[in-house]
């Protein structure tokens, strides 16, 4: 009698090329289909949270300047501040914007695409280098985590930099060194912290594995050399960097079952060695997030190596159980996996609102209480309400000129209105970089946008501001008051691009051509050898 495992393999041939007949691939495709359907069904909720509006403001700044510019003149106007954020994501947004998409549509498109794109990259790399089974279990565990989804979507440049890092590792293993260099360089041009972590990961992996050490060091050297113009620009203004500990740092969500499996998977990876040490290296390097963003370590991007190691463990369990002629054991295995990770998942949640860690039970069927309040509720919701935001945007557009400067009592709220109305702001959404010159933000602004009190009372402190600056109300919507500061004469000063947009697009096209030519060269060399 054939074992269950043998029957499974005979039903679906297990070749390493993409093959629809593979059972593991079929199940993976089904997961992708569900993910895409759910993403599309959530279109009305996009874009999520607040970070996208900062990126849209940079995109519009690049559009005004005509390309990449080293001064953020749209923030802390009229004097601005150094623009130190890596530019690739904003260039990609600008390409979509110049194709005719509105700023909100640009944000929606990237929010929609990034999650399935990340899952596809992770699955493809693991499937190609390791096995279809490991790839499937990694995909299954990835989609079981709602906070991981939020982290991937709310931190798109961080996610893209991780995707490029994975791709660089893939090309190292495939001996395509030029492609590996370009991918790591693109990571460096996307997000400073994540790309730094990928550089450390590839370096540590090269230290672990002597066969790939030379390739890893070569890739790192040339990638950093290619990114040196941006790195030198950032070092030039390093004194303006003002690190802040955001509220996310004080949160942590820990899935004890996932970590227990990962510990067992770590033993398996250490025994297998070779390419399995890449995710061990990634897990070690991700510990840096403990000091910068604890929540992102425990339930965001830091989960990726944990998920891979846990997938190794689940794969081992499955192979052991499927080798027995007892379908009940295998059925029980799937019941436990689905039950623990999708129905009733025990989670330890650390929050500044609780004196001690609290245990919740997460579920795809019944949302847990922790997702309805606090940071996860905020990150899982949208701040874009077309009627309320649209009224405020129109009020600004109708009463101000394009070069006028806006102040708001709510940095991100004012940033949302400013970027959609295409106005500069005397404050900023991202506070980690200081302005060139400290000025009175209200005095520098031609218009003051003040958010109303949700309780319906006149906002505390607004009367004093009106009196001190002799403000005059010019508009009122359901969401905000808009006042004009007639004394202010400051205007937005657009700084010309240092690197034209067309040149940025040309560079990206050259990178794509380089990928294609290297692939053709490798195929040609292989055919010649045959």
Buried (B, 14 or more C-beta within 10 A) or exposed (E): EEEBBEEBBEEBEBEEEEBEEBBBBEBBEEBBEEBBEEBEEBEEEBBBBBBBBBBBBBBBBBBBBBBBBBBBBBBBBBBBBBBBBBBBBBBBBBBBBEEEBEBBBBBBBBBBBBBBBBBBBBBBBBBBBBBBBBBBBBBBBBBBBBBBBBBBBBBBBBBBBBBBBBBBBBBBBBEBBBBBBBBBBBBBBBBBBBBBBBBBBBBBBBBBBEEBBEBBBBBBEBBBEBBEEBBEBBEEBEEBEEEEEBEBBBBBBBBEBBBEBBEBBBEBBEEEEBBBBBBBBBBBBBEBBBEBBBBBBBBBBBBBBBBBBBBBBBBBBBEEBBBEEEEEBBEEBEEEBEEBBBBEBEBBBBBEEEEEEBEBEBBEEEBBBBBEEBBBEBBBEBBBEEEBBBBBBBBBBEBBEEBBBBBBBBBBBBBBBBBBBBBBBBBBBBEEBBBBEEBEBBBBBBBBBBBBEEEEEEBEEBEEBBEEBEBEEBBBBEBBBBBBBEEBEBBBBBBEBBBBBEEBBEBBEEBEEBBEEBBEEBEEEEEEEE
